[in-house]
Amino acid sequence: MKNPFHIMLIPTLGCPSKCSYCWSSEEGSPVMSIDIVREVVAWLKDFREDRVTFTFHGGEPLLAGAEFYRQALPLLSQELHKLSPEFAMQTNLWRMTPEIAQILAEYHIPIGSSIDGPESITDSQRGKGYFKKTMQGYEIAKSHDLNVRFICTFTNKSIKYKEEIFNFFKENGFVLKLHPALPSLRSENPKEWALEPDDYGNLLKFLLDKSLENIGVMEVMNINDLCRCVFTRRGSVCTFVNCMGNTFAVGPDGSIYPCYRFVGMPEWVMGNVRDRPTMEQLLESEPGRRMTAFSEYVDTACRDCSHIRYCRGGCPYNAMAPTNGSIEAVDPHCVAYKKIFDEISDRFNKEMFENPVMEMSRFPSRSRKSAKPGMMALMRTIVEK
């Protein structure tokens, strides 16, 4: 079970790489001081009681350096022990060193990194040399027994190579987690790399078929999460839940935002950790009211959708990026979400209808023979993980 409370710590918006579609690559930008971490601790001591996950994100969080983590991790874990803190990190791994890897390993921190497939595809989108630098960091992390998983960003260019990308992850034994390139609130040409919603939906259907063909061999995290949404009737990842009040991001100067995607934009500052804002004060800030308004908009705009309960209109950032922050529509990937949720639901329903009544109360046994593995077989592997 994921912790109900999530704090994203953004040590810096700086990043040594210059990925073509990234909205946060400001090399030389300020780095969070350990004093800000102390302020985070003081703020959270009386903020709420739920178990918390801290994710170090960016920019590139490793730019904060070994000493930052040597001090920050014990501060957060010991001073906030009543919240049973857990940790995660999203990094391109370029600045991973044995020293940093050892510090992270002491706290069993899972690492999320990014490669977009084979070296040629990755470098064409993320810059020449990106692949090799990331894989060098990966080897250091792996040698310290850190658990590393890669996110693959599909753009309107790389989707043409979806088969090649899938096979790359499969042949290397990597779990595939995908991310569609998004329009950016910061870019003059926000859709230059963005994956069109209809293409994204077709990609998800392609990966659903691939997941079924490779049960027990290859895991696609997105497909697992989407199936879990449909099967449990509740959102299981941040895109498909009402994140307001459960997720916050803290920027390098202590400013609080609704999510890491908004960090660095003054109009999305909800408060500052130095001021110890309460939940009520954050929700009453202008960004807080805007996020709440999006949730209320979803209640009306999506009321006739069969997936509203576990989709919740998708991601608020995605919804507001094309309209400069105003609330005029739900997540533009709604087309993709409907396409894959309908597909999963239809396949589930077909299997349940075709199976004997006694099968409806349990997953089919492993010995049950069929022409192809189906949705119930996939759900069994997800539940048994």
N, C-alpha and C positions, 0 to 999 in steps of 0.2 A: 504494500500500500504506500502511495506517495504521501508525504507530509502535507497537511492542509495549508501550511503557511510557508511562503517562499520569499526570501529576500535576495535580490540580485545585487551583488557588490561589483561596481565598475571602477577598478583601480585607476584606469586611464582610458581615454578615447583614442590614444595613440596606438599605432600599429605599424610594424615594419613592412608589411605587405600592402599591396595596392590592388586589391581585387576589383575588377571592373564594375561589379554590381553592388559593392558594399557601400553602406551609408555611414560607416563609422571608421574612418581611417585617417586620423589626424595626428601624424607622427610629430612628436615634440610637444604634445599637449600635456597639461599638468598630470601629476601622478598623486594618487591618494596618500596622505600621510597616515602613520599609525595612530595619530591623535584622532583622526576621523573614525577609525575603527573603534577607538575607546568611546567616542560619542555615539556610535551605533549601539554599542553594548549598553550604555547608559539609557538610551532611548527605549531599547527593547525590553529592558528589565521589567517594566511595568506596562508594556504596550498590549500584549495578549499572551495567553497561556499555552497555545497550541505548539506541537512539535514543529520545528522549523528546519528548512533546508536553505543553506547559503550557497549560491552559485556565483563563483568569480567569473565575470564576463568582461567584455570590452567592446571596442578596441581589443587590445592584446594584454590580458592580465599578467602575463609573465614579465612584462616590462616593469612591474613593480619590484621585482628582484627577490632574491632568496631571503634577505633580512626581513622584508615586509611580511612574508608568510611565516617566517620563524617566530615573529611576534604576534601576528594577527590570529593565527589558528588557535594557539592556547588561550588567547584573550576571549575569543568567541566561544570556544568549547567549554572553558572552565567557568567564566563569568555568567554564561547563559545556560549552565548545565540543566536547569529546570525545564528548558525548552528542548532538551535532547537533540542538540543541533547535529545535522549531517551536512556534508559538503560536496560540492561538485565544481568542475571548472570547464570552461569552453575556451580553447586556445588553438592557435595554428601550430604550436609546438616548436617554432623556430628558436625560441630562447630557452628551451628546456635544457637544463644542465643536470649532471649527476647530483649536485648539491640540492637543487630545487626538487628533483624527483624523490630524493630521500625524505625531504620534509613532507611532501605530499603523501608519500607512501605510509608515513607514520600515522596519518589520519584516514588512510584507505579512501582517498579521494578519486572517484571515477572521473575520467577525462573524456570530454567530447572535443573532437577536432574536425577538420574539414578537408576532404579531397573530393573532387568532382568526377572521379573515374580514372582511367589511365593517364599517364604523365602528359601526353600530348593534349588531351581534353582539359585536364586540370590547368595546365600552364596557359592554354589559350584563353581561359577565363580569369585566372587568378594571377597571371604574370609569369614570365620565364623564370624557372628555377624554384617555383613554389613547391612543386611536388617533392623534389629531392630534399629541400630544407625541412619540410614537414615529416618526411619519412625518416630523416636523421633523428629528429626529435622523438619520433615514435619509437625508434630502436632504444633510445635512452630510457624512455618511460617504461617500455616493455621489460627492459633489463632490471628494473626496480619493481617489477610485478604490479605496475599500475594498469588498471583496466581502461583501455582506450577504445572508443568507438568513433566512427567517422560519420559526419553528416555530408551528404552529397547534394549540392545545389544544382537543380536543373534549371537551365535558362531556355529562352526561346531558340537558342542555337544548339545547345547540347542535347536537347530532347530528340534530335534526329539520330542520336547515337545511343538510344536507351538500351538496346540489346547489348551493345558492347560494354556499356557502363555496368549493367547488371552482371554480366559475365565476369567483369573485372572484380567486383566485390565477391562473387561466388568463388572464383578461382583462388582468391587470396584469403578466403575464410573470414571475411569481414561481414558483420551485421550491416545491413543497408538501412540507413535512415535518410530520407530525402527531405529536401526543403525547396519549395518553388521560389525562384528569384522574384522579388517583390518590387513594385513601384516604391520610390523613396520620397519622403517629405522634403528631403534636402536637395534633390537633383533637379537640374533644369530640364532634363529629358528623362523623366521618371520611369518610362516604360521601355527604355532602350534594350534592357536585358530581361525584362519581366516575362514570366511564363503566362501565356494566355489561359484563362480559366478552363475553357473547353479542352485545350491541350493537356492541362493538368489533370482533368477528369479522365481523359483517355489514358494518360500515363498511370494513374492509380488503378484503372481496370487492367491494364497490362501487367502491373505488379501484383495484382490479386491473382491473376492466372499463373504468374511465375511463382508466387508463394505456394499455390496449390500443387504445382508441378514439383516443387522442391521442399516439401514438408520433411522436416528432420535434417535437411541439408543446408538450407539457406533461410535466414530470417529477415523479413522486411518489417521493421518496427512500426512504420506508419500503418501498414495493413493490419498488424496485430491490434494497434490502438483503435483503428476504425471498426474492426470487428467487435472489439470489446465494447465500444460505444453502443453499437446496435444490439448486442446480446444482453447487456446490462441495463440499457436504456438510460445511461448517464455518461456525460463527458469524462474522458480519462486523461486528456492532455490539455494544455493551456488554450489551444485554439478553440476548443469545444466546451469551455466552461465559462461561467461568469467570474472572471479573474479579479474583479474589483473588490478590494478589501482583503484579498488573499495573497496578492503578489505586489511587491513594490521593488523599485530599483533605487540604489543610492549611488549618486555620481561622485567623482573625485573630490568635490568640495563639500560633500555632505548633503547636497540637494536630493530630495526625494521625488521620484517620478512613478507613474503607473506601471512602467515596464522599461526594460533596458533600451528598447527601440526609440524611446523618447528622450533619452539622456543627452544633455547638451543643448536642448531646445528650451529657452527660458519660459516660453508660454506654457510649458507642460510641467513646470515645477510646482509641486504640491505643498512643499514645506522644506525644512532642513532639520537634520538629526540634532543639531545643536539646540534647537528650540523644543525638543521632546514633544512633538505634536501627538495628539490623541488620534484615535481612529476617526472620531467625529470631525475633528479639525481637517484631517486629510480629505475626507469625503466631502466636506463643505468648501474646499478650495475650488477654484475655477476648473482645473483639470479633473478633479474628483466629480464635480457636477456633470462635466461633459461625459465622463465614463459612465456615470449612472444613467444619464440621458440616453446613451447608446443602448444600454440594457433595456430601458423602457421602450425605446424605438423598436427593438427586436420583438418585444411582446406583441406589438401591433403589426409590424411588417411581416413577421413570420408566423402569425397565429394559425394560419391554415396549413402550415408545413408539417408533415408527419414526423420530421426529424428535429423539431424545435427543442424538444426536451434535452437532447444530448448534443445539439449543435450550437444553439444559442447565438446564431447569426455569425459564427466564426470570430475572427480576430478583430477587435476594435481598431487597432493600428492599420490593418489592411483596409478596413472600411473607410477610414478617414484620410489615408494617404492620398488618394486620388482627388480629394475635395479640399485640400489644404486645411484639414482639421475639422471641417463642418460635418454634421451628421445628416447625410442625404440618402444613404443606402447601407445595406449590410456588407460584409466582406465580399468583394467581387469574385472571390473563389467559390461563392455559393453554388455556381453552376457545377463546379467540380465536386463539391461536397454532396450535392444532391445526386449526381451521377453515380458516385461510388457508394453512397449510403443506399440508394435504390438497388444497385446491383447486389450488394451484400444481403439486403433484406429479401430480395426476390430469390436469391439462391438459398438462403436459410429456409424461407417458406416452402420452396419447392422440395427441399430435402425432408423437411418435417412432414409435409403432406404425403410424400412417397414412401416414407418409412412406416413400419408397423406402429400401432399405438404405443406399444411397450417401449419403443425407442425414444418416445418423446420425453420420458422422465430421466433419461441418462444419455451420455454420449455413446455412439456406436462403439462396439468393442473393436479392438485392434484386428481381430480375425475376420471381421466383416469384409467381404470381398465386393469390390465395385470397379467399374471401368476406370474411374479417376478418383483421387482423393477429393472429398467435398468440404463444405464449410464446417460441418460438425467435426471432421477430423482435424481441421486447422484450429478450431476452437479448443479441442482437447489438448493440442500441443501448447497452446497459449496458457491454458489453465494449469497445466502440469509443470510449467517452467518454474 
